[in-house]
Amino acid sequence: MKSKILEIAIEQFSRYGVRTVTMEDIARLAGISKKTIYQEFKDKKDLVKETFANVLEEDREKMRYIMEHEDGVIEHLVKASKMMRERLANMNPMVILEIQRHFPEAWVQFETFKEEFVMNDLVNVMERGKSLGYFRAEIDSNILARLRVNQISSCFDPANFDLKGYDILELQLEMMDHFLHGIFTEKGRTAYNQQKATQEI
């Protein structure tokens, strides 16, 4: 039952935002009483925290798989881009902002995820890419990884981007593309464009 509630909560929060969806909505969609939800979760904050934890764990597993099975730097970048596209494609952009403002315990999980997984993955990929000649040898991987993580975070704040006709996925992909072309060598740029065309990302 707990898994079913979490599955529905993830789908509803992603589509409509966290604050709009009520415990009654989730109970109705799950075909259970609201009392049953409160047997599994203390309150809505607890449900949001566990829902967000599940989403981040799913992303951790995908990133671990990419790290362990994608030896090629370019292939790794393409797979990471595809993963981001899939995660953001159907997500209401208000979700991240709502969690940041109103569910701080859940937001701490996202900050930890960025530091422990995203930062570490970026540094490793850039160091490997430098050794293979895909990235400029003079870049500082730690500084550039921090810059990229900050770029990712900035896109979730509507105060930074009030662009009509653009969604959060377009912003993230555009900024990722700009970042990569700033650190690529010509060899890396050519390989990345070829891999993108092959994978149709």
Stockholm file with secondary structure:
# STOCKHOLM 1.0

chainA/1-201         MKSKILEIAIEQFSRYGVRTVTMEDIARLAGISKKTIYQEFKDKKDLVKETFANVLEEDREKMRYIMEHEDGVIEHLVKASKMMRERLANMNPMVILEIQRHFPEAWVQFETFKEEFVMNDLVNVMERGKSLGYFRAEIDSNILARLRVNQISSCFDPANFDLKGYDILELQLEMMDHFLHGIFTEKGRTAYNQQKATQEI
#=GR chainA/1-201 SS CHHHHHHHHHHHHHHHCTTTSCHHHHHHHHTSCHHHHHHHCSSHHHHHHHHHHHHHHHHHHHHHHHHHHCCSHHHHHHHHHHHHHHHHHTCCTHHHHHHHHHCHHHHHHHHHHIIIIIHHHHHHHHHHHHHTTSBCTTCCHHHHHHHHHHHHHHTTCTTTCCCTTCCHHHHHHHHHHHHHHHHBCHHHHHHHHHHHHHHTC
#=GC SS_cons         CHHHHHHHHHHHHHHHCTTTSCHHHHHHHHTSCHHHHHHHCSSHHHHHHHHHHHHHHHHHHHHHHHHHHCCSHHHHHHHHHHHHHHHHHTCCTHHHHHHHHHCHHHHHHHHHHIIIIIHHHHHHHHHHHHHTTSBCTTCCHHHHHHHHHHHHHHTTCTTTCCCTTCCHHHHHHHHHHHHHHHHBCHHHHHHHHHHHHHHTC
//
